[in-house]
Amino acid sequence: MNDEYRYIKDEMRLVYLHDQRPWMIGYSGGKDSTLLCQLVFEMLEELPEDKRWKKVYIVTSDTLVENPIVKAYMHKMNQAINDASAQKSLNIEAHMLYPEVRNTFWSLVIGLGYPTPEPPGFRWCTERLKIHPSNAFTYDTIKKDGEIVILLGVRKAESIARSRSISSREIEGKLLTPHDQIDKAYVYSPLSEVRNENVWEYLLRD
């Protein structure tokens, strides 16, 4: 195994065992969220079953306007994650999130006359269809457990803008940083230093 990924999984284990705060991962089906989920699965499989005390939530947003092929894949993976977790006793729960009816695409476009989202201006679509459902799940988890750790698959190598964004939030010597909008939520970005070619190398390995 690449030493880089061995180090990441060792660090993940350290963070996981440090406290009781549940983890939450947003899964889109893209390469970075897939890699993040894969490494978390592998880390948990390496732990003794009695050490897997922390709940890990993997959440996927169905905007209800997805490409049918993408939608089918997302739901298939959601079920596969839950099946694998139950089989291996990993304490992982996958959840499919949906926008509230009043925030759905057709309610806003046809019902309220919102302009259809087009680059570079109209970003209401992402906020109402993805961010709001995810935040609602996060707030509900915080009410139940007190705090939450959100794992992000962001990487500096994605772009210069992404690198600057990640670096601006880093606190030297700290693995977790406070979420900039949600109180009692903390952000952990274990993949931040992984290069693009190493992502594909790991995901496409035999």
C-alpha positions as CSV (number, residue, x, y, z in Angstrom):
1,M,0.0,0.0,0.0
2,N,1.1,3.6,-0.7
3,D,2.7,4.9,2.5
4,E,0.6,8.1,2.1
5,Y,-2.6,6.1,2.5
6,R,-1.2,4.1,5.4
7,Y,-0.5,7.4,7.1
8,I,-4.0,8.8,6.4
9,K,-5.7,5.7,7.8
10,D,-3.5,5.8,10.9
11,E,-4.4,9.4,11.4
12,M,-8.1,8.6,10.8
13,R,-7.9,5.9,13.5
14,L,-6.4,8.4,16.0
15,V,-9.2,10.9,15.3
16,Y,-11.9,8.2,15.4
17,L,-10.8,6.8,18.8
18,H,-10.1,10.2,20.4
19,D,-13.8,10.9,21.4
20,Q,-17.4,9.9,21.0
21,R,-18.4,12.5,18.4
22,P,-20.1,10.9,15.4
23,W,-18.7,11.4,11.9
24,M,-20.6,12.6,8.9
25,I,-19.4,12.2,5.3
26,G,-21.1,13.7,2.2
27,Y,-21.0,11.1,-0.6
28,S,-21.5,12.3,-4.2
29,G,-20.2,9.4,-6.1
30,G,-17.2,11.4,-7.3
31,K,-13.6,10.3,-7.0
32,D,-12.8,12.2,-3.9
33,S,-15.8,11.3,-1.8
34,T,-15.4,7.7,-3.0
35,L,-11.8,7.6,-1.9
36,L,-12.7,9.1,1.5
37,C,-15.4,6.5,2.1
38,Q,-13.2,3.7,1.0
39,L,-10.4,4.7,3.4
40,V,-12.9,5.1,6.3
41,F,-14.3,1.6,5.5
42,E,-10.8,0.1,5.5
43,M,-9.8,1.9,8.7
44,L,-12.9,0.6,10.5
45,E,-12.3,-3.0,9.2
46,E,-8.8,-2.9,10.7
47,L,-10.2,-2.0,14.2
48,P,-11.5,-4.6,16.6
49,E,-15.3,-4.8,16.5
50,D,-15.5,-3.6,20.1
51,K,-13.7,-0.4,19.1
52,R,-16.1,0.6,16.4
53,W,-18.2,2.5,18.9
54,K,-18.6,5.7,16.9
55,K,-21.5,6.2,14.4
56,V,-20.4,7.2,10.9
57,Y,-23.1,8.7,8.8
58,I,-22.6,8.8,5.0
59,V,-25.2,11.1,3.4
60,T,-26.1,11.5,-0.2
61,S,-28.4,14.2,-1.6
62,D,-31.0,13.3,-4.2
63,T,-32.1,16.6,-5.7
64,L,-35.0,14.9,-7.4
65,V,-33.7,16.3,-10.8
66,E,-30.7,14.0,-11.2
67,N,-29.8,12.3,-14.4
68,P,-31.7,8.9,-14.1
69,I,-28.4,6.9,-14.5
70,V,-26.7,9.0,-11.8
71,K,-29.8,8.7,-9.5
72,A,-29.9,4.9,-9.9
73,Y,-26.2,4.7,-9.1
74,M,-26.5,6.9,-6.0
75,H,-29.4,4.8,-4.6
76,K,-27.5,1.6,-5.4
77,M,-24.4,2.7,-3.6
78,N,-26.5,3.9,-0.6
79,Q,-27.9,0.5,-0.2
80,A,-24.6,-1.2,-0.8
81,I,-22.9,0.9,1.9
82,N,-25.6,-0.2,4.4
83,D,-25.4,-3.8,3.4
84,A,-21.6,-3.9,3.7
85,S,-21.8,-2.1,7.1
86,A,-24.3,-4.6,8.5
87,Q,-22.3,-7.5,7.2
88,K,-19.1,-6.3,8.6
89,S,-20.4,-4.6,11.8
90,L,-18.8,-1.3,10.9
91,N,-21.4,1.0,12.6
92,I,-21.9,3.0,9.4
93,E,-25.3,4.3,8.3
94,A,-25.9,5.6,4.8
95,H,-28.8,8.1,4.4
96,M,-30.4,9.5,1.3
97,L,-31.4,13.2,1.8
98,Y,-34.1,15.0,-0.1
99,P,-35.1,18.7,-0.3
100,E,-38.2,19.9,1.4
101,V,-41.2,20.0,-1.0
102,R,-41.3,23.8,-0.9
103,N,-37.6,23.9,-1.9
104,T,-37.8,21.4,-4.8
105,F,-36.7,22.5,-8.2
106,W,-40.2,22.4,-9.8
107,S,-41.9,24.1,-6.8
108,L,-39.5,27.0,-7.2
109,V,-39.3,27.2,-11.0
110,I,-42.9,26.6,-11.9
111,G,-44.6,27.4,-8.6
112,L,-42.7,30.6,-7.7
113,G,-41.2,31.6,-11.0
114,Y,-37.5,31.3,-10.0
115,P,-35.1,31.6,-13.0
116,T,-33.5,28.3,-13.9
117,P,-30.0,28.0,-12.5
118,E,-27.4,28.9,-15.1
119,P,-23.7,29.6,-14.7
120,P,-22.2,31.9,-13.5
121,G,-25.1,33.5,-11.6
122,F,-28.0,31.5,-10.2
123,R,-26.8,29.3,-7.4
124,W,-30.0,28.9,-5.5
125,C,-30.3,25.4,-6.8
126,T,-27.3,24.0,-5.0
127,E,-28.2,25.8,-1.7
128,R,-31.8,24.6,-1.6
129,L,-31.5,21.2,-3.1
130,K,-28.2,20.0,-1.5
131,I,-26.9,22.3,1.2
132,H,-30.1,22.8,3.2
133,P,-31.0,19.0,3.5
134,S,-27.4,18.3,4.5
135,N,-27.4,21.1,7.1
136,A,-30.7,19.9,8.5
137,F,-29.3,16.4,9.0
138,T,-26.2,17.9,10.7
139,Y,-28.3,20.0,13.1
140,D,-30.5,17.0,14.0
141,T,-27.4,14.9,14.8
142,I,-25.9,17.7,16.9
143,K,-29.2,17.9,18.9
144,K,-28.9,14.2,19.6
145,D,-25.1,13.8,20.2
146,G,-24.0,17.3,21.2
147,E,-21.3,17.7,18.5
148,I,-20.3,16.3,15.2
149,V,-17.2,15.9,13.0
150,I,-17.7,16.4,9.3
151,L,-15.2,14.7,7.1
152,L,-14.5,16.4,3.8
153,G,-12.8,14.9,0.7
154,V,-11.4,18.3,-0.4
155,R,-7.8,18.4,-1.8
156,K,-5.5,21.2,-2.4
157,A,-4.4,19.7,-5.7
158,E,-8.0,20.2,-7.2
159,S,-7.2,23.8,-8.0
160,I,-5.4,26.9,-6.9
161,A,-8.6,28.3,-5.5
162,R,-9.3,25.1,-3.6
163,S,-5.8,25.1,-2.1
164,R,-6.2,28.7,-0.9
165,S,-9.6,27.9,0.6
166,I,-8.3,24.8,2.5
167,S,-5.1,26.6,3.7
168,S,-7.1,29.6,4.9
169,R,-9.0,27.3,7.3
170,E,-6.1,25.3,8.6
171,I,-4.9,25.8,12.1
172,E,-1.3,24.7,12.6
173,G,-1.0,21.6,14.7
174,K,-4.8,20.9,14.7
175,L,-6.5,18.1,12.8
176,L,-10.0,19.5,13.4
177,T,-11.2,23.0,12.7
178,P,-14.5,24.6,13.8
179,H,-17.1,24.7,11.0
180,D,-17.4,28.3,9.8
181,Q,-21.2,28.3,9.8
182,I,-22.5,25.5,12.1
183,D,-21.9,25.7,15.8
184,K,-20.7,22.5,17.5
185,A,-19.6,21.1,14.2
186,Y,-15.9,20.4,13.4
187,V,-14.2,19.8,10.0
188,Y,-11.6,17.1,9.3
189,S,-10.0,17.0,5.8
190,P,-7.7,13.9,5.8
191,L,-7.2,14.0,2.0
192,S,-6.1,17.6,1.7
193,E,-2.5,16.8,0.6
194,V,-3.3,13.9,-1.8
195,R,-2.4,14.6,-5.5
196,N,-4.8,13.9,-8.4
197,E,-2.8,11.0,-9.8
198,N,-2.7,9.2,-6.5
199,V,-6.4,9.3,-6.2
200,W,-6.9,7.4,-9.4
201,E,-4.0,5.1,-8.6
202,Y,-5.7,4.0,-5.4
203,L,-9.2,3.7,-6.8
204,L,-8.2,1.8,-9.9
205,R,-5.8,-0.6,-8.1
206,D,-6.5,-4.4,-8.5
